[in-house]
Structures are given as C-alpha cells and as structure tokens.
Amino acid sequence: MSSTPLTPGTLPQKKGEVWQGGWFEAPFWVQIEGSKAMKPWLPLWVSTGERFAKPGEIQESRGPDEAVLTLFDEALLEVRRRPERIEVSDEGLATLLRERLGTSDIEVSRRDELEGIDHVLTSMASYFGAPDFPGALEVKGVTVEAMRRYAEAARTFYESEPWRYLSDRDLIEIRGGVPPGMSYATVLGMGGSAEGLGFFDDKTQFWSVASGEAVVDHRSVRLWRLIYGSIARLPMSEAALWIDHELPVAGPDAYPLAMNVQSKNRVKRPSPRVLEFLTGLLTALAASSPEEFDQGRWTRVVETADGAARSYELTLPLLLEPPTHEELARHRIRPDRRAFERTHFLFILKIQERPDSTPEEIKKILRDELSGPIDKISYTPKNDYERAQETCFTAFGAWGRRQAQLVEQALELDPECVDALVLKAERTRAPEEALELFKRAVAAGKKFLAPEANPDFQSDLWVYYPTRPYLRALHSLGHALAKVDEADEALACFRQVLKHDKSDRQSVRYCLLAGLLEAGRFPDAEDHIKVYESNDASLWQYARALAAFGRHGDGKRSLKALGRALDANPIAAAALLDLDLPTDSEEVEDALHCSHELLRAWELTPGAFGWLADQFEDFIQ
C-alpha cells in the first residue's frame, strides 16, 4: 500500500469539494517510437469545484489501482486540503480508497458518470487529440478496401521520398480524369515542412500561395492538401480504421490525411472519385524517376481498382518554360539577393585584369562594361572556377527543379564551388546531409583566405567577392550545427563570421545573441549585448533582461533590466507570450522581430516565461 507523509484527516477540508479519479482511456491516439499506435491509459484525479487536475503518466494499458492511490497522495500534497467526497467508476478502486482512508470523514462512492473527468478528458482531446471533422469512411461510398489501396499508395509515395528532388516550387500539371481543384500539384517537404502534396485549380492559385499572398486555410483559398503526420492528427474514427484494419503505413509520422478546409467549421474529405484519383497519382509519382522529372514531361499508367488502366500525364511547366525575372516580379516573388552579386564578381575580375586602373578608368569600366540588367552583362569565363560561378549566379535566380540542374552543372565544372555546395545543401532535407555539404563549402572557401589570394581585402572579407561565398557558407554552417545541437561549434562559426565582417552584412549578431542565450551562456551574452545593443532597442533590451534573469534570477538587476525592456516596447513582451497584438501600433514589427529572434531562448531558460508573464501583468495594470 502506498504511503504519504500526510494523513488526510490532518488536512483542512473544503465543504462541498468533490474529487473524481481512476484509470481512464485517453481520447486521442499516440505512437511512441518503436511501438504500435495506441489509445493510451492514464491515472487521473480532478476536483469538480476547483478545476484542479492531476494526471499521471500515460501507459499502453490500464495499470494497477495502486498507481491511482499514489497519484491521490501526490494530489493531497500539492493542494494541501482534503475533499469532502470522492467519486470513482470502479467498485474495486472504491474499496481500496475506503481502506486507504480508514476512519477519515471523506465519503467514497461509485458512479457511472463522472462529469469532472469527462470535462478534463474533453479538454485533453481538444489540445492533444484528433481534429473534429469527419473520418474517411463517413463519406458516402468510401470503403475499407478503397482506403487500403489508398494507404498502400501513400506508403509507397512516402518511401520514394520525392521531396529529395521536387520542392513546393515545382508545379506539376496533371491530365487524365482530374477532379475539380486538383489540376496542379506540388510536392511538399523539401524545406523541412510536413511531407505531402498540395493541389491547385490553376496557376493563379499556385502563384498566390508561392508569393505568400494567400494562406492555405479557410481565411483565404480553399485547396486540397494531402499531409503526412502522426496518427494523432487523424480523426478518431480514421485512426481506428488504420489500427483495426491494419492498413499499411510507412512510419509513425507517415499517416496521410487528405482534406480541403472549406470554412472554419467545415472540412471536405475525399469522395470515392477523389480517393481513387489520389491513389493513382501517389502511385504514379512514386514510380517516377529523377530523370523523368528533369525531362519535364512524362506519362505513368496505373491500374485502377476494377483492373482498368488509368493514364497520368504529368508535366513540369515551369521547368519546360522557366519564368523570367520579369514574370516572377509580376507574381511578387522576391528575388534571391545573391543573384545581384554578379556585377560585383565581374567588377573584381575586371580589376584583377587591369590592376593599375586609375579611378577614372574604374568609373569607365562600371559605366561601359557593367551597366544594365545584371543577367544581360556580357562576360566570357576563362576557367572552370569562373564558369561554375557564372552558373551559380543563374541558379540563384532559377525556379524549382531548374535550380537543382544548374547546381549539378556547376559542381561538374568545379566540385569545390562554394556557392553550388551551399545551394545543394539548402535543397537537402536531411539535416546530417546538409551539414556535410555546408562543411564541404566552408572547407572549399578557405582557399581564398590566403593573403596571396586576396592581398587587398584581408581586413574585410565581404568586400572581396571570392571570400563572400565563404562567409555565407560559414553562416549557414552555424545554423546547420545548431540544428543538430552542436552549440559550441555553431557559436564558433558565428563568431568567425563577425570577425571577418565587422559590418555584419548578414546580421549574424542576432544568431550569435540567440545562440549564447539558448546555450545558457549569459555572461558571454551580456558582453555581446554591450557591443550591439544600441542598434535595436527592444530586442537588445529583452535580451539583456533574459541574460540578467539567467544569471541572477528574480532579483533587482533582472527586474530593472526587464523594466527598461517593457518601457521600450511592451508589445514585444506580448509577442513573446503569444498574446494578441495591436494592429495599429508602429512597435508591432519591432516586437515581432524580438520574438522571432529570442523566443526559443526564453523558452529554454527555466522560469523565464513565468517571470515575464508575471511582470508583464503587473506592468499593464
């Protein structure tokens, strides 16, 4: 029998307080690595009057009643009062509780309905649980066998990993019995987002989403999406379908969910026709090769449920006819700033050809040889290094799969082309693979650091173009190292960039600041803040407050620092706390910048969020 340092009878009793408890099946599905998906069980106590809840750890199946008694003792210790009545749904547990309480005046009873427990479980379902929209089989005509074929196709598609080759910029035109709203598709997942497919009715919808003008939800455009995720993201009945019928799935995060959000309270699920189309399309794309993607036009024939052959004609129209810079501008697509550096690169090459040029002659070079549209400036590369770099400048402005092709061409010309290695890493989904490519880029760029390679620009490597890709690669390597929790190496990269580019053209000072705070290196963060804090008032003020709290806790120094931050921009505190922000304040943009850079550091510092919330509440009152 469990023991507790407190005897219930020694605690004050609140009249009318009712506690309900026991073992309960959670209203959501989970899948722990290496185990089957399950609806877990958990011990739970709640107070119906005080809204107090004390959950235990989830288990694969119902555990012993002893665990409920132990949790009861822990709840008594926390609230330090005893209820007037206890209600449970199991008579065996009720008997054990009566034995545990002995002569206590707490009444124990068994009830079939436990409203307090139901309320807490419902809240847990809304937070952790399944979405509240129809399951697949609730659509008229959809059968278990149709879902099995769809599940098999979805598994095959996931295992083929098409996001290694295609991104959400590679628009796929589909012909062959296409349902409304699904004439075009993109593969999702290359940029680290959830894997799947996004659909569009026309190119206008695609460009609207690509430019960021449209958000794919009920507030903007209504689009079909097929997204992979955990079983917890499926409606309860659909999750049960997967488990009860043992439908095939590629992994714990590879359950496909196809839907079209029509409004805030209405989600459209696939009809039999849409489900059959998706099944065939997933199969066709999974069987497609990178060579076919590079051709830009191919056909796949898929067998349907009734044994007939269905043809999918697939095209990458933006690969076959790449959009021009003018077209991208019309669609409000922001160009890659690196593409504009071609002029600087050519200027350095021309000056190296004529090292004795006078200032007037340099002005003439700029006027006569380097004016006009960047991509129209004529230059004939003299070696593979220059040819690879010219290819990279084209790649910076290229769209989708065309960029990948140009990157490979550049690496064929020069396997140590820094910009090409960085571009390839940026298109690589796996963090470990991207990390190795960034390391290769940094190693390749170091050859330009030798004094004989850039004798006139040792003090500022950003000014000398051949070392500029090295600094960008070093910056990217820092982020890649941070993603795999190599904080020391990441911070060293950021420091090295700032050493070679004291003007900080890449805004690396923010990366170093966030990295120091996230790693708990508060004294180093304070030293860094002293150098830059005058540049951005609220961000550096909130960073100083966090560093002070991290070092000294809730004391005079940290309270003074936070007070200055709140005076500078209280909206930044609201942004960090994820509260509603005003829409008519000039300080909102500054606040969002502060939250974007520092949110994770505040989250990782123990006690910091609660401290900020308390002080912000006092401030606004």
N, C-alpha and C positions, 0 to 999 in steps of 0.2 A: 504494500500500500504506500502511496506517495506521502511525503511529509512536507511540512511548511513551517517556517519559523513563527507564523502567526496562527492563532486559533480563531476561527471565525467569530466565536462568541465574544472575543475581546475587541472586535472592531465595532465602530458605530453603525447602526442600522438605519437606512433611509426608508421611511414608510412608503409603501406602495411600489417600491422598486422591484422589478421582475427581471431575472436573468434567464435566458434561454440558451441551451447548449447541446452538444453532442457531436457525432460524426456526420458529415454531410457530403454528398456528391456535388462537386463544383459545376456550375452551369456554363462551363467552357471546356474546350479541348486544349491539351498541351502535348508537345512531343519533345522529350528530353533526348539529347544526343545519345545514340546507341540503343534507344528503346522504342517501343511501338507508341503510336499516338494513343492518348487515353483521356478520359474524363477523370481527373484526379479526385481524391477524397481529402478532406481536411477537418481537423477538430476545430470547433468554433464556439465562442461564448459571446453573447450580446446582451446589452441592457436595453430593454424596450423603452424605458423612460429617458435615459441619459444619452442614448445613441452611442453607447460605449461598445466597441467591438474588439475582441481578442482572438485573432485567428492563429492556428498553428501551422506547421509545415505541411505542404501537400504530400500525399502518398499515392502510390499506384492503386491501392485498395483500402478498404476500411481497416483501421488499426484497432488496437485493444482499447477498451474503455479506460484503462489506466492512464492513457495519454490525455483523455478529456479531463480526468481528475487533476493531473499535473498542470494542465493549462488553466483549470479553475483556480488552483493555488496561486499561479503566477498572476492571474487577474486580480485576486484579492490583494496581493502585494502591491500591485500598481495603483489601484483605486483607493485602497485602504478604507473600505467600508463593505458591509455585507448586505446582500439583498434581503427583502422580506420573503420572496418566493422564488423558487427555481422550477422551470418547466423544461422537460425533455420529451422526446418522442419515443424513447425506448425504455421499457419497463426494467430491463436488466440494469441499465445505467442509473435509473431512478433508485433502484435498490442499493447499488454501490454508493450513491451520493448520500442516502439516508444513513448508511453505515459510516461513511466518512464524517458526516456532520454530527453524529451521535445525538446528544441531548440539545443540540442547538435549536433555537426557535425558528430557523429557516424552514419554510414549508417546501416540500418537494413533491411535484405531481407530474404525471404523464399526460401529454396532449398530442393529438394527431396533427393539429395545425399550429405552427409556431410563426406568428406574423413577424416578429422581430428578426428571426433568422431569414425568413423569405425576403424581407426588405434588404438585408445586407447582401444576400446572395444575388439579388437582382442588381444591386449597385455594382457588385463584383463583375457580373455578366456584362454590364454596360461599359466597364473600364477594361477588363481583360478579355471579355468574351466575344462571341460571334456577332457579326453585323445583323441588324434587324431588317432583313429583306428575304424574299422567297428563295428557297433552295431549288436546285436544278430540276428535281422531279415534280415540283409544284407547277411547272409549266406544262400545259396540256400537250400530250403527245410525246414528251421526252421519256424514254425508257431506261431501265438499268443497263441494257445491252448497248444502247446508244452512248450512254455515259462511259461504259467500259472501253468502247472504241476510241472515244474522245480522250479518255485518260491514257490509253496506250500511246496515242499520237502525241499528247502533251509530254509524256515521259520521253519519247524518242526525240522530240524537238529540244527539250531541256538538255538532254545528254549530248546533243550535237553541238551545243554552245555556239549558235550563230552570232551572238554578240561579240565573239572574238573577231569577226570580220565586218559586220554591219553595225551601224550606230543609228540613233534616232534621227540622223540627218539623211540617211539613205532611204528615200521614198521608194516604195515598191508598188508598182501598178499591177493590179490583178485583173485578169479577164477569164471568164468562164463561169457563168451562173452565179454572179456575186450578189449577195443580199444587199439591200439598201444600206448606205452608210459604211460600206466596207470595200470600196473600190480601190483604196490605197491603204498601205500599212507601213509601219516602221518596226524594226527590231529594237527592243528596249534592253538596257543592261550594260552596255559598254562603259558608260560613265560612272558605274558604281551604283546606279539606281536599280530598282527592282526589275528582274528579268521578265520578259513577256513580249507582247505585241500591242501596238497602238494602231487604231484604224481611223480613216478619214473618208469622207464622202467625196472630197475633191481637193485640189491643190491649194485652194484658198484657205481651207481649214488647216492644212498642214503648215502653211507659212505663218498663219496666225499663231499657232502653237509654237513653232520654231523661233519666232521673234520674241516670244514671251508676252504677247499682247493678250492671248487667251489662256485661261486656266482651265484645265480639263476637269470640270465639275459642273454642278447644276447652275452655278452662277454665270457660266459663260457658254461653252459649246458642249453639246451632248454627243459624246463619242464613245464608240465601243472600245473597250480595253480588255486584254487578257493578261493578268498579272499573276506571277508565281509568288507564293509566300507560305507561311506556316499554316497548319490545319486550323489554328485559332481564328484565322481570317475568313474561314468559310462559314456560311450559315449553319446552325446546329444540325439541321436535317441533312445538309450536304456533307458535313463532316462524318455524320453517322453512316451515310451512304458509302463513303470511301472505306470506312472501317468494316462495316457489316458485310460488304460485298468484296472486300479485299481488292479494291481497284488498284492498278499499278501506279506507282509514283516514284520519281527519281530520287527523292530525298526529303528530309524533314522540312525543308524550306522550298519545296517544289510542287506544292498543291496548286493547280491552276484555278483561277477564278475569272470567269468572263462575265462582263456586265456593262450596262450603259446607264449612267445616272441621269434620269430624266428630270428630277426635281429633288428638293431636299428630302422628301418623304417617299419618293418613288424610284425604284431601281428596276430596269428592264433586264431580264435574264434571257439566255439564248432559246429561241424556238427550235423545233426539230430541224428546220431548214438551216438556221444559223449554226446549230451544233454540228450538222453534217459538213457544212462549209468549213468550219474551223478545224474539224478533224482532218479533212483533206488538205487544207492549207498547211497545217502543222506538219503533216507527213511529207508534203512536197518540199517545204523549206528545210526540213531535217535531212532530206536526201540530196539537197543541193550542195554544190562544192564551191570553194573559193574561186576556182577557175570560171565557173558559171557566173558567179557574182561579178567577176571582172569583165566578162563578156557583156554584161548589162541586159541581156535578153535570153531567156531560156524557157523551156516547157517541161512540166512534170505531169505524168499520168498516174492517177491514184485510183485504186479500186474502192468503190463505194460499198455500202452495207449489203446491197442487193446483188453484188457481183459485177455491176457495170463499171465501165472505165470513165473517169472524170478527168478532164484536161485542165491544168492550171497554167495559163500563160503569164509569165512573170517578167517584169521589166523594171530596170532602174533608170527612169527617165532623166534624172539629174546627173547620172554618170554618162549616159549617151549624149546628152546636151547640157554640159555643165553651165550653171548660171553665171552670168558675167558679174563683175563688181557692181555695175550699174543696177542689174536686176536684184542683187542682194540688198543694195541700198534702198531700192523701192520697197522691198519687203521688211525694211527696218532691221536688217541683220547687221549687227556691229562687226566690223572687220577686225581681224587679228592684227594688233598693233605691230607685231613683229614683221609683217609684210612691208611696212613702211620703212623699214631699216635698210632696204636695198639701196636707196640713194646714199646713205652713209657708207655702206660697204663699198660701193663703186667709187665714192669720193676717196676713201682710204687707198684703194688700188691705184687710182689715177695719180694721187700724190706720191705714192711709192715709185711710180714710173717716172715722175718728174720731181725728185726731192728738192731741187734748187728753185722751185717756183716762187716768184715774188707774190706779195699779197694781191697785186693787180692781176697777175696770171691766175691765181687761185679763184678770184672773182669771175674771171672769164671762163674757167672750167665749169664753175657752178652755173653760169648763165648759158653757155653754149652747149655743154655736154650733159648736164644733169638737171635740166628743167623739163617740165611737162609731166604727164601722168607717170607714176613710178614704173608700172609694168610696160611702158612704151619706150623707156630709155634703152637705147641700143648698147649692147656690150657683148663682146665675144670672149668667153672664158678661155684662159690659157693653159689650165691644168685641171686635173680631176678634183682637186680641192675647190677651185672656183666653180667648176661645173656642178658639183654636188651642192654648193651653197646657193647657186642660182636656182637649182631645182627646189631647194628648201623654201626660197622666197615665193616660188609659185605654189608650193604646198601650203604655206601659211594662209594663202587666200583661197585654197581649193575647198570643195564641199564634199563631205562624206567619204565614200569609198575612193574617190579620185585622190584625196589626200594620202590615203594609205598606199596607193600605187606609186605616187611621186616619192614618198618616203623610202620605199624599197628601191626605187631607181637611184635616189641619192646615195643610199648605202652601198649599192653596187659600184658606184663611181668612187666612193670614199667610205670605207667601213668605219672610219673614225670621225665622220661628220657629226659634230656635236649637236647641231640643231635637228638633224634627222633622228638621232638617237633619242632626243628629248621628245620629239613628236611621236615616235613609235611608243615610247613609254606612256605618253598621255593617252594613247589609244589602247593601252593594255589594261584589262580589268583586274587581273590578279595582282595584289599589292607586292608580292615577293618578286614576280617577274618584272614589274615596273621598277622596283627598287634596283634590280641588277642592271637594267638599261640606264637608269639615271647615274649609277656608279660608273658605267662604261663611258657615259657622256662626260662626266667630270674628269675621269682619267684621260680621255682624249683631249679635253680642253686645256689640260695643264701644259701641253707642249707649247702653247702660245704665251705662257707666263715667263719664259726665259728672257733675260734682258736683251739678248741679241734678237729675239723675235719681235719685241716692241720697245725699242730703246727710248722712245719719246713719251711713253704713256705709262710708265711704271707706277706713278703716283695715283692714277685714276684709270683703272682697267675698263670702266664702262665707256670711256671716250674712244678707246681703240677697239674697232669693231671685232677683230678676231678673238678678243678675250670677252666680249659681251655675251656670246652664247655660253661660255664657261660660267659666268656669273649667274646666268639664268638657270643653267643645269645645277649649279650648286644650291641655288634657292629651292628648286624643285626636289633635289635630293633631300634637303632638310625636311620638307613636308612628307616625303615618302618614308623617311626614317621615323618620323613622328607617328605615322600610321601603324607601324609595326612595333611601337613602344620602345624605340631606341632613342630616348630623350637626350642622353649625353651627346651622341653623335649628331642629332638634329640641331641642337643648340650650337655645337661647334660649326656646323655648316652656316647657320645664320650669322654667327659672329664673323666668320671668314668673309662672307659677302659684304658686310658692313665695313670691314677692314679695307677692302679693295674698292669700295664705292661709298665714300663718306657722305655723298649727297643723297644716297639711298633712293635711287630711281625706281626700285622695285618695292618700296615700302616694307622692307624686311624688318624694320624696327618693331612693327606690330607683331610679326611672327616670333621674334625673339622675346618680346614682352610676354606674350601669351604663353610661350613655351616655358619661360622661367617661372611664371606663376603656377602653371599646371603641374610643374615638377616640384612645387613647394620650395623653390629657391628664392625666398622672399628677400634676403639681404641683397642678392645679385639683382633682383628685380628693382629694388629701390635705387641701386646705383644706376641702372639703365634708365629709370624714370627721370633721374636728375639731369640726364643728357637731353631728353626729348620732351619733357612734359609741357613745355611752353607751346608746342606745336598744335596740340589738340586738347582743349581744356578738359572736357568731361571725361574722355577716355582715360587720360593720364591721371585725373583726379580719382576716378573709381579704381584704377589700378593701384594707386598709392594707398587707398583705403583698404583694399584687399591685402596688399603686402603687409600693412601695419597690423591688420587683424590676424594674418597668418603668423606673424612674429610674436605679437603681444596679446592676442586675444581681445576680449571686450574690455578695453581699457581706455584711459584718457587719450592716448596717442591715436588709437584707431578711431575712436569716436570723433575726435577733432578732424581727422582726415576725411571720414565719411560725411561729416557736416559740411565741409568745403565742397565735396562732390555733389551733395544734394543741393547746395546753394547754386552751384554752377549749372546743373541741369537735372532736376528731379525726374524728368521723363525718362532719363537713362536708367534709373532705378526701376521704374515701372516696366521698361523693356526687359531688363534682366529678370524680373519677377514674372514675366509673361502676363502682365496686366493690360487692360485696354488702354490704348494710347490716344491722345487727342489728334484730330485731323487738321487742325488749323494752327499748329504751332511750328515755328521755324526750327525748334530744337529737336523735332522728331528724327530728322535724318541723322543728326549727331548722336542721338540716343540709340538709334538702330545700329550705327557703326560701333558704338561702345559695346552693345550687347553681342554683336556678331563676333567681335574680337575677344571678348572677355568672358562670355557665358560659361564656357567649359571650365575655365579657371575657377570661377565662383562655385560651380557645381562640385569640383573636386576638392575644394578647401572645406574640411569638416566644420560644420556650424555656421559657415559664412552666409548661406542663404537665409537661415532663420534670423540671424543677426541683422541682415539687410532689411528683411521684411519688418521686423520689429521697429527698427529705426525709421524706416520709411513711413510706417503707420503713425509714429509719433510726429514725424515731420509734417505730414499733411493735415494733422489735427491742430 
